[in-house]
Amino acid sequence: MGDPQNSNTSTSIDRNIISSTGHVQADGWTASVQNGDQIGVTGQSKRLEAFQIKIGNGYGDLGIRYASFVEDQGWQAYVTSGKTSGTTGESKAVQAVKIQLTGSKASNYDVYYRAHVQTYGWLGWTKNGAAAGTTGYEKRMEALQVMILPKGAAAPGALSNAYKEKALTKGIGYEAHMQTYCWLGEVANGATGGITGQSKRMEALQINLKYPQYSGDVSYRAYVQNTGWQGWVKNGATAGTTGKNLQMEAVQIKLTGKMAEKYDIYYRVHTQTYGWLGWTKNGASAGTNGYNKRIEGIQIRLVAKGGAAPGSTSGAYKDRSKTTNVVYQAHMQTYCWLGEVMNGATGGVTGQYKRMEALKISLENKKYSGGIQYRAHLQNTGWQGWKSNGEMAGTTGQSRQMEAIQIKLTGKMAEKYDIYYRAHVQTYGWLGWTKNGAKAGTEGLSKRMEGIQIQLVEKGGAAPGSTSGSFKEKEKPQNIVYQAHMQTYCWLGEVMNGATGGVTGQYKRMEALKIKIQNPKYSGGVQYRAHLQTTGWQGWKSNGEMAGTTGQYRRMEAVQIKLTGKMAEKYDIYYRAHVQTYGWLGWTKNGAKAGTEGMSKRMEGIQIQLVEKGKPGPSSGQTAFRTK
């Protein structure tokens, strides 16, 4: 894309210090470019919708952060090296940008940048966090040029006319005071105020009506950690606190006067653990009470009176005293009992290779009768008995890891709610969600549980996330298992997979037979029937039932065996009979006759094998069945 109008010829440009890419209308993400190259396209009237800038490898503690002013949203929060600023899939133009260097090496460099803007073309250069582009003019940025130069080097071009600002004509503006960052820039009309994804608390908030069309104010108040609800403030005054390290946990916002008659004011908050809650409006509470969860972000919009909400209005406010909660507490290697968490938060410790040893689970503020039951699968022990309502599952003081968990509701609670849960497991990380007594974790793999999340969902509601792969166990081998009843010896022990069932070389008659598939990989089973002395062919038996007779001294003379269901599609079943006079006859398969008929010859032994469909089976070259 070239290096348009780069006049910095007196300084050697380090091309590898940054790589950048832009998301362009209709084109999507463009190819990566280097220091000083153009991001986006000019001359095609296409908006730049998002961009990413990444510091190259080998530059030590040098970082970069950048923010976009987005059409209909205003200034977004800063993002850091390699992350996306702007939007994709929303058809919204970036209209202005701010770019800053960070880290201990930032003092060694200047970052210069300039915007190519609809109507105006290339504006002038600016640097080190100043705005470039336009706001208030509704002009799309079409391209961006970014250049990092050694501190004090000549600018790439004129440092004038880099930014054009025009006051917003209407709407709602708001600014958040955040842990670490202090006051961020003002955003407007549904843009995110605050910072999500960095675990930073919102400490204070200011809200303004921007050029209102009617008389009236915007009033608001904050619910503050260790303080509760503050008094109402309005029109740009500060709600919350600064300098006290106290988090905001909930907020209420309302309009007054003629503005309240003409508009609804909608808002939602992004909270610790729960993320974005639902939208609410006109003075109702948004956030949490009693959960000690910080607000991390907020979005506010004006909507013409009676208009549709900007999104889902479900679950805008969580009040612990009025909500049915699932509360749980993990006992962890090194840390012993951790504090209680609830409603989908992580119990345990992930990323530190610590085993979970015990767990307590209870329900709080139940709306219905019933309770909760759970049991743990432990190292070297297996499944414990069921525990309930705050009792301890697992062990303490024995250094034994929990490997899996089952959880279920009882009584009326089980009729009204599903209980979902998932386990964080050594090697695998978070497994999928499961519910209502199913197994979560691993069995037979010697993998420790490290964390758990548990959530109540109204009966039939959507799972909290993917339900794929919630439980892993060591694969158990599939076997064809059979047992013969023999003259003199009665029932012999079970044998499997081609071993000899019965007794050969001792002239003993086989009188009965049981066959089953152990740990089948597919649905279906096995069916079989015996040809008996003086009686002939019996009816078909299946899956461990007895074919033949006991206590009647009657010999089996032949057998038929076949698979059913999916097993029959995936496998052939081979078998052969050891018969009086003839010894081992040949192999046959899938329901064909093996043995003799009409010759008064006793069966003395049998061998059976499963063979994957299409693969060669055992063969002896002899006849499998003889008849008079």
N, C-alpha and C positions, 0 to 999 in steps of 0.2 A: 504493500500500500504506500510505500515511499516514506519520505521524511520531509514534508512540505515546509518550505521557507525556513529551514534550519540555518540561522545565520551565525551560530556559535562555531566558528572555524578556528578560533584561537585556543580552544580547549579540546583535548582528546576525550571523546565520548566513550564511556564504558558501556558497550552495547548489551552486555550480559547481566547488568545489575538488576534489570526488571524484565519481565515478560508480561504481556497484556493481551486481552481478547475482549471483544464486544459482542453483545447480542443485538442484532439489527433487524428491524421490521422486515418480514418476509424471508430473510436470509438465515436467521438464527445465529448461532455462535460462529464468529469468524475465526480464521486462523490466527494463531498466536504471533504477536509482533514483539520487537525488542525496544530498548530504551530510545525514546525520541520518535518512534514510528507512530503512524496514525491509527487510531482505534475507530472503527466505523467507516462509513462511506460518504462521500460528498458528491453533489451533482445529480443525485437520484431521488431526492426528496423523501428519504427514508429516515425514520426516527431511530436514534440510539436508545435501546430499552434497558440495557444493563451492561455492566462491565466488570472485569476482574483484573487486578494488578497483583503480581507476585514478585517478591524479592528473590533474586537468584541465589543459588547455593554458594557458600564460601564467603559471605559478607558479614559473618559474625553476628553481633547483636544489633543488626539494623532491621527495623520493621517499617511497615507502612499501614496507614489506615485511611479510609476514604468514605465519603457519604454522598448520596444523590438527593437532589430535589426532584421528586417525581410528580408528573401530571396528576392533578386531583388528589394528591396525597401530601405533598410538602416534603420537608426534609426528613429523610430516614436516619436511623441511628448509624453511627460509624461501624464499618466492618473492617476486618484485618486481612492481611496478605493472603491472596488466593481465593477469598470469599466473594460472593456475588453482591454487588450493590445495584439497586434498581429493581425491576420486576421482569419476569418472563411469563408469557401466556396471558397477559392482561391488556396488551395493546396500549401501553402507556409509555410516554416519552420521558426520558431523563431531560430535565431542563437546566440544571446547574449541578456543579460538583464542588467538593472540598477535598483536598488531599494533603496529608501530613506524614512526615517521617517520624518514627518512634525508635526507642532503644538507645543504648549508650553510644552508638555510632552515628546517631542522627545529627549531632553537632558538626560532623565532618562533611555534610552534604546539604544542598538545597534541592527541593523538588519543585520544578516548574511545570506548568500545565496551561492549556488554553482550550477553548471550546469553539467548535464550528456550529453556528446556530442558524436555524431557519430565518430567512430574510437578511440577516446581518452578515452571514459568512463567518470567516475566522475573526474572533475577537482577540484582544490583546492577551499577553502572557501575564500570569500571576504566580504566586508561590506560597508554599509552607502554610496551608490551611485556609487561605483566603478563598472566597467564592469565585467561581468562573462560570459564565453562562448567563442565564436570565431567570428571574422569578417574577410572576405577576403578568407577564406578557403572553403567556400561553404559546411560547415558541419552542419547538422541539430542538434539542441538540441532535446533530447528525454525525458528529465526529469529535474525538478528543485526542489531544496530543500530550504526552507526559514524558518529562525528561529529568533524570537525576544527574546533577553536576556537582563537582567538588565545591565545598563552601567558598564563596567569594568569586567563583568563576563568572564571567559575563553572562547575562541572561540571553536566552536564545533569540529574543526579539523585544519589541517595545512592551513595556510594562504598564500600558494604559488601556482603558476601555475594556477590561477583562470581564466585567460583570455589570449587568443592567438589572435594576430592581424596581419593581412597581408594587405598591401595596396591594394585598389581596382585597377584593371588593366586597366579599361577604364570606361568612362561614364562622367556624369556631377554631381558635388557636389555643395550643396548650404546650407547656414546657415542664419536663420532669427533672427533679434533682435526684441523682443516682449515686449510690455507693461508688467510690473511687473517682467517678467522672464529674461530680458536682452537677451544676446546671447544664443540661444539654440545650441545643438550639430548639427554637419553637417549631412545632409541626402543626398541621391543620387538617381538618375535614377527613377523619378516618385513618390518617397515617399513624404509625406506632410511635407513641411517646414512651421513652424509657429504653431499656436494652434487654432483649430476651436471649437466652442461650448462654449467658455468662454468669448466672447465679448471683446477680447484683440486686440489692434491695432498692426499691424506690423509697425515698425519704420525704419528698415534698412535691407539690404540684401547684402550678398556676394555670388558670384558664381564663381566656378572654373571648368575648364576642368581637368578630372582625367586621367593622362597618355594618352593624345590624340595620335591617330595613325597618324595624319597628322599635318602639320603646320597650325597656325592660332590661333585666340583668341576667347573668349566669351566676348562680350560687352553688357552693360545693363545700363538702367537709370530708375529713379523713378519719379513718379508724387507725390509731397508732399503737404500736407495740407497747405494752405495759401502761397504756394511758386510756385506751378506749376511744369513743367518739369525741372529737374536738367540736368546737362551735363552728357555725357556718361563716364562710367568708365569700367574697364576690369579686368579680371583674379584675382578675390579675393578682389579687392578694395571695399570700402563701398559705396553703393547707398542708399540714404535716409539720416536720421539723427539719432543721439543718444543724449540723455540728453535734448531734447527740447520738448518732449511730442507731437510730430507731427506725424500724421498717414500717411502712404503710401496709395495712392488711386488707382494708376495704375502703370504698369511696361511695359517696352519694352526690349526685349532680342534678340540678333542676333549673329551669328558666322561670322568670317572673314577668309580670306585666303583659304587654301586648305580644311579646315574643313567645310567651307560654301559650297564648291563644292560637298562634300561627304555626308553631313548630313543636315537635317532640324532640327531646335531646336523648339520643341513645349512646350507650357506652358499655364497654366490656374491659376486663382486666386479664392480664397474663400473670398467673400466680405460680409460686414454687410448687413443684410436684404435679399440679393439675394442668398447667399450661393455660391456654385460652379458655376461659369460662364463657357462658352464654351472654348475649346482649340483654341489657335491661334499660329502663328509661325513667325520666321524670322524677328523680329523687329516690328511687328504689336503691337498695344496697347491691353493690357489686364487689365480689372478693370473698373473704372468709372471716369467720369469727370463731375463736376457740381452738384453731388448728395451728397457730403460730407459723403461718405461711406468709412469706413476703410477696407483695406485688412487685412484678418486674417490668410490666409494660401496661399501657392503656391506649385504647382507641375511642374517639368521641366523634359523633356525627350529628348534624342537624337534619331532621327529616320533616317535610311538610306535614302538618297535623293529620294524623290518621294514615299516613303512608306506611309502606311495608318496612319492617325492621331490616337492618343490614344483614342479618344472618339469624341463626338459631337463637331462640330466647330461653333455651333449656339450661338450667343449672347455673344461673348468673351469680348466685350467692350461696355459700355453704356455711350454715350456722350449726356448730357442733351440738348445741343444746336441743336442736330440733331435727337432727338428721340421724338416721340409723347408720351406725358406723361399724365396720369390722376393724378391730384393734389387735395388733400382734406385736410380739416382742421376741427377739432372737438372742440366744446365748451363743457367743462366738469365741473361738480360740483366741487367746490373749486378752480379749476385751471383757469376757464374761457376759452378764446380761446388759444388753444395750437398752436404750430408751424405747418406749412404745411408739409405734407408727401406725398409720391407718389408711384405709381406702386407696389402695394402689401404690402407696409409697414403698420404698425399698426397705425391707427388714433384713438386717445382716450387714455385711461389708463386702463389696465387690472390688476387684482389682488389687487386693492385698494377699491373696492366696491363703485366706483363713477359713477354717472349716466351721460350719454351723453344727452345733452340738445338741441344741434343744430349742423348743419353740412353744410359746403360749399364744392362744388365740381366743378372743371373746367378742361378743356383740354388745354394742352400747346403744341405748335408746331404742330398743326394739319396738317396732310398730305392731308386731304380732307375737303370738306364743311360739315356743320352740327355742332351739339353740343351735350350737355348732359343735361338730365332732371332727376329730382329725387323728391321724396316726403317722408315725415316722418309720422309715426304713433305715436301719442302723448298720454300720460297718460290723461285720462278723456276727450279726444277730438276726438280721432280716426285719420283717414287719413286727412292730410292737402292737399291743392291743390299743383299742380306740380310747382317746381322751376327749374331754369336753369342757367347754365354757371356762377357759382360763387355766385348766390343769396343764402340767408340763408333759409334753411329748419329747422323747429323746433322753439324753443323759447329761449330767454335769459331773466334773471331776474324774471322768474316765477317759478323756482324750479320744473319744469316738465320734466319727463324723456321721451326720445325717446325709443320706444319699437320695432319698425320695420322700414324698409326702402325699397323703390323700386328705381331702377336706370335704365335708358335706354339711348341709343344713338339716334341721329336723323340725317336725311339727308344722305349724302354719307358715313359719318363715320359709320352709322348703317349697311351699305352694306358691309363695309370692315372689321369691327371689331365686336367681341362680348365683352360686358363688364361684367366681373365676379365680384362678391362681396360676402362677408360673414360677419356675425355679431357675436361679442362676447357678450353673454347675461348672466345676473345674473342667478346663479344656474347651467346653462348648459355649460358655457364656449363657445368655438368656435363651432358654428353650421356649417353645410356644405355650400359649395359654390353654388350660383345660378347665373342667368344671365338675361340680357335683359328685365328688367321690372318686373321680378317675385319678390315675397315677400321674404325678409330675416329678421329674428328676431322672435318675438312672437306677438300674438294678443289675448287679453282676459285673459292673465295670470298674468298681473301686474308685468312683469319682465323688468328691465331696460337694455337698451343697454349700454355696457361699452367700446366697441371698434369696429372698422370696418377695413376691408382690401378690396381694390378695385384694379382691374387689367384689362388692355386691352389685349385681345388675338386676333390675326388675325383670321378672320372669319373661323369657322370650326376647329380651333386649340383645343388642349386638355385643359380641365379645370385645374386650378392651384392645385386642390386637390379633395378630395371626395365631391360629390354633394348630399350626403345623408343627409336628415334632415336639410334643410336650413331654414325651417319655421315651427314654432309650434303654434297652436292655440287651444283655449279651445274647446273641442269637443261639437258640437251642436247636440241636440237630434234629432233623426229621428222620424218623425211623419207622420201618414196618416191623411190628412186634407180633409174635405168635407163640402159642402155648399148646402143647399136645397132652392129651389124656391117654396113657398107655396101660396096656395089660400089666398087671402086677404092681406098676409104679404109680398109678393114678396120675394126678396132674403133675407134670414136670415144670421146672422153672421157665420163665419167659426167655426166648431168644429173639434175635433180630437180624435183619439185613443180610440174608443169605446163610446164616448159621443153620445147623441141623436141628429141627424140632422133632422130637421122638427119640427112638432108640434103634439103631441098626446093628446087625450081627448077633442079636439075641433072640430072634424069632418071636418078637412081641408084637401084638396087633395094636394099631392106633385105633382108639375108640371115639375120640372127640377132638375138636380143634377150636381155638379162639384166635381171631386176627383183628388187629387195630393199627391205626396210624398214630404215632406219637409226634406231637408238635407239627402238625401239617402246615405247609406253607400256603396252602390254598383251601378254599371251601370244598366240601365233598367228603367222601370217605371210602370205605372198602366193603364189598359184599362178597359172600362166599356160600357154597353149599356142598354137602357131603353125599356121596353114594355109599349106602350102607348094605351090609349083608342081609339078604332076604327082604329088604325094604325098597332098595333103589334110591333114587334121588330124593332128598329132603327139599323143603322150601329154602329160600335164600335167608341167610342171616347177615348181620352187619355190625361193624364197629365194636368188636369185643363180645358179641353174643356167642353162645355155644352152638356149633354145628356138630352133629353126631349124637351119641348117647353115652351115658355113664351108668354103670350098675346093670347093664343088660348083656354084657359079654359079646357085643356085636362089633365086628371089624368095620372100619372104614376101608373102602376099596378105591375110591377116586374122589377128586375134588375139582371144583371150578372156583376161580377167584377173579374179581373185576373191581375197578375203581369207579367212582361216581363223581358228578359235579365237576368243578374246575380241576380237581386232581386228575380226572380222567383225560382232560385236555392237555395237561402238562407232563404226565408221566405214563409209562407202561408198567404193568406189574407182571413180573416173570415168576414162575414157580415150577418145581418138579417134585415128583413123588419117588420114594424108595419103596419098592414093592417086592413081596415074597417071590422067590425064584429069580426075578429079573434084576434085582438091585436098583440102582438109580436109572430111571427112565430119562428121556430127554426133557429139555426145557420147553415150556409153552407160555402163553401170556394172554391177558385181557379176556378172561371168561372161557377160554378153551378148556377142554377136559384133560386132566392129568391123572394117571393111574390105570386101573383096569375095570372092565365091566363084563359080567357074565363068565368070569374065569375063577371065581372063589379065591382070589388072591388078596391077602391083607396088605394094607399100607403099613409101613413101619417107620417112615420118616418123611419129612418135608423140608424144602428150602424155598424161601420167598425173597425176592428183591424188587425194589423200586428203581426204575431207570428213566432218566429224563427223556421226554418224547423226542424221537429222532436219533438218539444215541444207541450204539449197539448194545444189546443185552447179552447175558451169558448163553453159551451154546455148547452142546455136547455131540451133536450130530446123530442123536438117537431119537427114536419114536417116543413121544410124550404120553401116548394113550394107546392101550391095547384092548381089543374086545374080541369075544368069542366069534 
